[in-house]
Amino acid sequence: MNDESMAIVDKPFAPADYRQWLGDLKTRFRQIQLKAAIAVNAELLQFYWELGADIVSKQATQAWGSGFLAKLCQDLMQEFPDVKGFSKRNLEQIRRWYAFWSQDTAIAKQPASQLLVIPWWHNVVRISKCHSHTEALYYVQQTQAHGWSRAVLTHQIESGLRQRDGKALTNFAQTLPAPQSDLAVQVLKDPYIFDFLSLTPEHNEREMERALIDHITQFLLELGAGFAYMGRQVPLQVGEREFFLDLLFYHARLHCYMVVELKTVDFEPEFVGKLNFYLKAVDEQLRGEGDAPTIGLLLCKSKDRLVAEYALSDMHKPLGLATYTLSHTLPEALRDKLPSIEALEAELGADLGESDA
């Protein structure tokens, strides 16, 4: 062994350098895996698109009868027994998917940019639950932006997110600079749907607040992407008095704190003044360098829109006002006799874990 090779062997090992190199290597490989998965998905959906076009064309021009898809399913599954995508049910979905989107001339010319980057069963959910191309494209774009799972996508469509998105009453145009105000408007919605809560008809703010935090995952899902939960009943000392924020969040895209105040009654103008005061205190005590102005969201049982507009018009802090709905409330006597939310969630999770085939 020569001196040069001995020098290489005897060189001290540097664990820190190795760990950094290994981390970079893992990151690069994960990126390759992701690109490969996206490429495979796009190729598969391109095949489905062409297959859908063939099926529609053949059924329109050939007298093959109603047994055509059953026969096609049988022949393809015989040749490719391990491929679940050739079931009769899936062939029907492929035909339906193509028929739905081929009516949109822009999509029909180039489906790849809009449809082929989304997993197949996400596409099936959209054509099953959306009534127009515009609505379906909205959920395509939201899925791409936020990486929704199929279960989340289904929930967002069924809860009518498109009709609620950006509909909260705000004064953002007057209190925030243009780029921030536009984004902030889109962050809020109206109404918020808390269908995961079971509350007595006489529930108060504290009961609702506790219930929302007990189901923080569903609450954050309903609030939307970007919200990070910071705490409930957060104390703020102002002068000789201590005040408590109902709920405090931080929004990653807006780069600001957001104070959420809950009211289980109809909107009253004085609610806005108190929330404005809280925003001032958070800006003074919690807002850091680089944080945008704190935003307030007031959630009420209902509102008179004109009264709300008057109340917001002269406020100098960025405020939003929206309502909330509960799908159901339970009498106290019945609450212990029905399955808990946790039991229902566990059952739903088991159902969602079943095969997509």
C-alpha positions in Angstrom: 0.0 0.0 0.0 1.5 3.3 -1.0 1.7 6.5 1.0 -1.2 8.2 -0.8 -3.6 5.3 -0.1 -2.5 5.2 3.5 -3.2 8.9 3.8 -6.8 8.4 2.6 -7.4 5.4 4.9 -5.9 7.1 7.9 -7.8 10.4 7.4 -10.0 11.1 10.5 -13.7 10.5 9.9 -15.9 13.6 10.3 -19.3 12.6 11.5 -20.8 16.1 11.2 -19.8 16.3 7.5 -21.1 12.8 6.9 -24.5 13.5 8.5 -24.9 16.7 6.4 -24.0 14.8 3.2 -26.3 12.0 4.2 -29.2 14.4 4.8 -28.6 16.0 1.4 -28.6 12.6 -0.2 -31.9 11.6 1.4 -33.5 14.9 0.3 -32.4 14.4 -3.3 -33.7 10.8 -3.3 -37.1 11.8 -1.9 -37.3 14.5 -4.6 -36.6 11.8 -7.2 -39.3 9.6 -5.6 -41.8 12.4 -5.7 -41.0 13.3 -9.3 -41.3 9.6 -10.3 -44.7 9.2 -8.5 -46.0 12.4 -10.2 -44.8 11.1 -13.6 -46.4 7.7 -13.1 -49.7 9.3 -12.0 -49.6 11.6 -15.1 -48.9 8.7 -17.5 -51.7 6.7 -15.9 -54.2 9.5 -16.1 -53.2 10.2 -19.7 -53.9 6.6 -20.5 -57.3 6.9 -18.7 -58.1 10.0 -20.7 -57.4 8.3 -24.0 -59.3 5.2 -22.8 -62.3 7.3 -21.9 -62.2 8.9 -25.3 -62.1 5.5 -27.0 -64.9 4.1 -24.9 -67.2 7.1 -25.6 -66.3 6.9 -29.3 -66.8 3.2 -29.6 -70.2 3.3 -27.8 -71.3 6.1 -30.1 -70.2 4.5 -33.4 -70.3 0.7 -32.8 -73.4 -1.4 -32.0 -71.6 -3.2 -29.1 -74.5 -3.0 -26.7 -74.7 -2.6 -22.9 -72.4 -5.5 -22.3 -69.4 -3.8 -23.8 -67.8 -2.5 -20.6 -68.3 -5.8 -18.8 -66.6 -7.7 -21.6 -63.7 -5.1 -21.7 -63.3 -5.4 -17.9 -63.1 -9.2 -18.2 -60.6 -9.2 -21.0 -58.3 -6.5 -19.4 -58.4 -8.1 -16.0 -57.6 -11.5 -17.5 -54.5 -10.0 -19.1 -53.6 -7.7 -16.1 -54.9 -9.6 -13.0 -53.0 -7.4 -10.5 -54.3 -4.1 -11.9 -57.4 -2.8 -10.0 -58.0 0.0 -12.4 -59.7 -2.2 -14.9 -62.7 -3.1 -12.8 -66.1 -2.4 -14.4 -66.8 0.3 -11.8 -63.5 2.1 -12.7 -64.1 1.8 -16.4 -67.4 3.5 -15.9 -65.7 6.2 -13.9 -63.1 6.7 -16.7 -65.9 7.1 -19.2 -67.7 9.6 -16.9 -64.5 11.5 -16.2 -63.7 12.0 -19.9 -67.4 12.8 -20.8 -67.5 15.5 -18.0 -64.3 17.3 -19.0 -64.4 16.8 -22.8 -67.3 19.3 -22.8 -64.8 22.0 -21.7 -62.9 23.0 -24.8 -59.9 24.3 -22.9 -59.5 21.1 -20.9 -60.2 18.8 -23.8 -57.3 20.3 -25.8 -54.8 20.0 -23.0 -55.9 18.1 -19.9 -52.4 17.6 -18.5 -52.0 21.0 -17.0 -55.2 20.9 -14.9 -56.1 17.2 -14.3 -53.2 14.9 -14.7 -51.3 16.1 -11.7 -54.1 15.1 -9.3 -54.5 11.5 -8.1 -57.1 9.5 -9.9 -59.6 9.1 -7.0 -59.4 12.9 -6.4 -60.6 13.3 -9.9 -63.5 10.8 -9.3 -64.6 12.8 -6.2 -64.7 16.0 -8.2 -66.8 14.8 -11.1 -69.1 13.0 -8.6 -69.8 16.0 -6.4 -69.3 19.1 -8.6 -72.0 20.4 -10.8 -70.0 22.6 -13.2 -66.5 22.8 -14.7 -65.9 26.1 -12.9 -66.6 24.5 -9.5 -64.6 21.4 -10.3 -61.6 23.5 -11.4 -61.7 25.5 -8.2 -61.3 22.3 -6.2 -58.5 21.1 -8.6 -56.6 24.3 -7.9 -57.2 24.2 -4.1 -56.1 20.5 -4.0 -52.9 21.4 -5.8 -52.2 24.4 -3.6 -52.9 22.7 -0.2 -52.2 19.0 -0.9 -55.6 17.8 0.3 -56.2 14.2 0.8 -59.3 12.6 -0.8 -61.1 12.7 2.6 -60.4 16.4 3.0 -61.4 17.2 -0.6 -64.7 15.4 -0.1 -65.3 17.3 3.1 -64.5 20.7 1.5 -66.9 20.0 -1.5 -69.7 18.8 0.7 -69.4 21.8 3.0 -69.6 24.2 0.1 -66.2 25.8 0.5 -66.3 27.5 -2.8 -69.5 29.3 -2.0 -68.1 30.4 1.4 -64.5 31.2 0.6 -63.6 34.9 0.9 -67.2 35.9 1.9 -66.6 37.2 5.4 -67.4 40.9 5.9 -64.1 42.8 6.5 -62.5 46.2 6.5 -59.2 44.9 5.1 -59.2 47.1 2.0 -59.1 50.1 4.3 -56.7 48.8 7.0 -54.1 46.6 5.1 -51.9 47.3 2.1 -53.1 45.9 -1.2 -51.2 42.6 -1.4 -51.9 41.7 2.2 -55.5 42.8 2.2 -56.3 40.7 -0.9 -54.8 37.6 0.6 -56.4 38.2 4.0 -59.9 38.4 2.4 -59.4 35.0 0.8 -58.3 33.5 4.1 -61.7 34.1 5.7 -65.0 32.6 4.8 -68.7 33.0 5.8 -70.3 31.0 7.3 -68.0 28.7 9.2 -69.5 25.2 9.5 -68.8 23.4 12.8 -70.6 20.2 12.0 -68.2 18.2 14.1 -69.6 19.7 17.4 -72.4 18.4 19.5 -73.6 21.1 21.8 -76.7 21.7 23.9 -79.1 24.4 22.6 -78.1 26.6 25.6 -74.3 26.4 25.0 -72.3 29.5 25.8 -69.0 30.9 24.5 -66.8 28.9 26.9 -68.5 25.6 26.1 -68.1 26.2 22.4 -64.5 27.3 22.8 -63.6 24.2 24.7 -65.4 22.0 22.2 -63.5 23.6 19.3 -60.2 23.0 21.0 -61.1 19.5 21.9 -61.5 19.0 18.1 -58.6 21.2 17.1 -57.8 19.1 14.0 -61.3 19.6 12.5 -61.3 23.2 13.6 -58.1 24.0 11.8 -59.4 22.2 8.7 -62.4 24.4 8.7 -60.3 27.6 9.3 -58.2 26.7 6.3 -54.6 26.3 5.3 -51.9 28.3 7.1 -53.4 28.6 10.6 -51.3 27.6 13.6 -53.0 27.3 17.0 -51.3 29.4 19.7 -53.7 29.1 22.7 -57.0 29.8 24.3 -57.9 32.3 27.0 -54.5 33.9 26.3 -53.8 36.6 29.0 -52.9 40.1 28.2 -52.0 42.7 30.9 -53.1 46.2 30.0 -52.5 48.8 32.8 -53.8 47.3 36.1 -56.2 44.9 34.3 -55.8 41.5 32.8 -57.8 40.5 29.6 -58.1 37.1 28.0 -58.3 36.3 24.3 -60.7 33.6 23.4 -58.5 32.0 20.8 -55.1 33.0 19.3 -53.6 31.8 16.0 -50.7 32.6 13.8 -51.1 32.6 10.1 -48.1 31.4 8.2 -48.9 32.9 4.8 -50.1 36.3 6.2 -47.2 36.3 8.7 -49.4 37.7 11.5 -51.3 36.9 14.6 -55.0 36.3 14.4 -57.4 36.8 17.3 -60.6 34.8 17.1 -63.5 35.9 19.4 -66.6 33.7 19.7 -70.1 35.0 20.4 -73.0 32.6 20.6 -75.5 35.4 20.2 -76.4 37.8 17.3 -73.8 40.5 16.4 -73.8 43.7 18.4 -71.7 46.8 17.4 -69.9 46.8 20.8 -68.2 43.5 20.0 -66.1 45.2 17.4 -64.8 47.8 19.8 -63.6 45.2 22.2 -61.9 43.1 19.5 -60.2 46.3 18.2 -58.8 46.8 21.7 -57.4 43.3 21.8 -55.7 43.7 18.4 -54.0 46.9 19.7 -52.8 44.9 22.8 -51.5 42.0 20.7 -49.7 44.4 18.3 -48.0 46.1 21.3 -47.1 43.0 23.3 -46.8 40.0 21.0 -46.2 41.2 17.5 -42.5 40.8 16.6 -40.2 42.3 14.0 -41.3 41.1 10.6 -44.9 40.3 11.7 -47.7 42.0 9.8 -50.5 43.7 11.7 -52.7 41.5 13.8 -56.0 40.5 12.3 -59.2 39.9 14.2 -62.0 37.5 13.4 -65.3 37.8 15.2 -67.6 34.7 14.9 -71.2 35.3 15.8 -74.4 33.3 15.6 -75.9 35.7 13.1 -75.5 39.3 11.9 -77.4 42.2 10.4 -75.1 43.0 7.5 -75.8 46.8 7.4 -75.2 47.1 11.2 -72.0 45.1 10.8 -70.8 47.3 7.9 -71.4 50.5 10.0 -69.6 49.0 13.0 -66.5 48.0 10.9 -66.3 51.2 8.8 -64.5 53.5 11.2 -62.2 50.9 12.9 -58.5 51.3 12.2 -57.5 47.7 13.0 -58.1 44.9 10.4 -61.2 43.1 11.4 -63.4 40.4 9.8 -66.9 39.3 10.8 -68.5 36.0 10.0 -71.2 33.7 11.2 -71.0 30.0 12.1 -73.5 27.2 11.8 -73.9 24.0 13.8 -75.4 21.0 11.9 -77.1 19.9 15.0 -77.5 20.5 18.7 -78.3 17.8 21.2 -80.6 18.0 24.3 -78.5 17.2 27.4 -80.6 14.1 28.1 -79.6 12.5 24.8 -75.9 13.3 24.7 -74.8 10.3 26.6 -77.0 7.9 24.6 -75.4 8.6 21.2 -71.9 7.6 19.9 -69.2 10.1 20.8 -67.5 12.2 18.2 -64.3 10.3 18.9 -66.1 6.9 18.2 -67.5 8.3 14.9 -64.1 9.6 13.9 -62.5 6.2 14.6 -65.2 4.5 12.5 -64.7 7.1 9.7 -61.0 6.6 9.8 -61.4 2.8 9.4 -63.7 3.3 6.4 -61.3 5.7 4.8 -58.5 3.2 5.3 -60.2 0.7 3.0 -58.9 0.1 -0.5 -59.8 2.6 -3.2 -60.4 -0.2 -5.7 
